[in-house]
């Protein structure tokens, strides 16, 4: 059985405004279907059975649409940031503190459409002995700015700011799926504080504690109008 997967779907999605002022990004239509339907069907096809939506902005609309997940063949539960959005890592601390995941769990952004072999990724995580794993793709700045150095099963440096001393080596990019242990969240993310998952992963890479798993197929996302159009074209051709 695949690990539970947390879907980070709490942001304001400013790049997709004005649509996301009234509709959460997870429910934006993709070829006429709410994206959450597309993403959940894909996760189910990977063998996932347990999903936790981390919600914030317009989160009640996601709850109302997705419900308990039964129609997708999933168990879906929810964790909410509260009055103040806590960022991606802060939101994961809420998920962990709510008791919705135990041990290790997967994390995916609520706007990501990815090609994943979850048994392979979970096996790589288990072998690594690290508290976290990042999937990476050899991007070479093709789809977005590359931000990671991957070597021998480790992400030896990940930094979205692309420091000058690492930039020439950054041929890989964060693919958009990670595995984290419950302990790394409770140890490194302060409860109730705003924190970003990219900062946590950067710090783990610098400490030699971030495993990596390379994926070769490109990623898709609906975080921008161009990204949404790309995904619609991909799905129209049977992707």
C-alpha positions, -999 to +999 in steps of 0.1 A: +000+000+000+013+034-009+020+060+018-007+086+026-003+117+005-008+153+016-020+176-011-009+212-004-039+233-016-040+263+008-024+291-012-040+321-028-028+313-063-021+349-072-008+340-107-042+326-116-062+356-104-088+368-110-102+333-114-088+322-080-104+350-061-136+330-061-125+295-070-096+277-053-068+267-077-076+230-070-110+234-086-100+253-117-113+236-148-089+215-169-106+205-201-139+210-183-131+190-152-121+204-118-084+199-114-089+181-081-108+154-100-079+149-124-053+149-097-071+125-074-078+101-102-041+101-110-031+095-074-055+066-072-039+051-104-006+052-086-020+031-058-027+058-033-057+052-010-053+078+017-052+116+010-051+146+032-059+180+017-042+208+035-065+237+028-066+275+035-078+300+009-114+289-001-108+256+015-145+250+022-151+248-015-126+220-018-142+202+011-177+206-005-166+193-039-142+164-029-160+153+002-148+121+018-132+109-015-153+078-018-163+085-054-126+086-063-119+053-045-100+072-018-102+082+019-099+120+019-095+140+051-087+177+057-065+200+078-068+237+077-043+265+085-069+286+104-072+323+103-036+329+091-020+310+062+011+292+075+030+284+043+037+250+030+058+237+058+036+253+085+006+236+069+024+202+071+030+208+108-008+213+112-013+180+094+011+161+116-002+177+148-037+168+138-028+131+138-038+127+102-005+111+092+019+089+111+054+077+103+062+089+067+040+105+041+041+118+006+036+155-003+024+169-036+014+204-046-023+209-053-015+222-088+008+194-099+002+166-125+032+142-123+043+108-136+053+088-105+063+052-097+055+053-061+069+019-052+102+029-066+102+062-048+092+047-015+119+020-018+145+047-025+134+066+006+136+035+027+171+027+015+184+062+020+181+064+058+173+101+053+143+118+069+132+132+036+133+126-001+128+149-031+120+137-066+141+155-092+142+158-129+172+167-151+158+199-164+188+220-175+165+251-172+142+237-199+108+239-181+118+263-153+150+275-136+169+244-123+175+245-086+191+212-074+223+192-076+217+155-075+244+129-069+245+093-059+210+092-046+212+124-027+201+160-034+234+175-023+221+211-028+186+225-033+181+262-032+154+281-052+176+312-050+202+294-071+234+307-054+261+317-078+286+291-065+262+262-072+244+275-103+265+258-129+259+224-112+222+229-109+210+207-137+180+192-118+148+207-106+124+198-078+099+176-096+070+183-071+067+152-050+084+145-018+084+120+011+089+133+047+091+116+080+068+129+107+098+136+129+115+159+105+084+181+105+081+182+143+118+187+148+123+214+122+090+233+118+077+254+147+040+248+155+019+278+146+047+297+127+047+304+090+073+283+073+081+272+037+087+237+026+114+248+002+134+263+031+131+230+050+143+210+020+172+235+014+184+231+050+181+193+048+202+192+016+228+214+032+229+190+061+233+160+039+199+146+049+179+149+017+176+118-004+167+121-041+150+100-068+153+110-104+122+111-127+126+114-164+091+125-176+083+162-175+060+177-150+028+196-156+011+222-134-018+246-134+000+273-113+002+297-143-020+303-174+008+288-196+011+257-174-027+252-175-027+254-213+002+229-215-016+204-193-048+207-213-029+200-245-011+171-229-044+155-216-061+162-249-035+140-266-041+111-242-014+121-216 
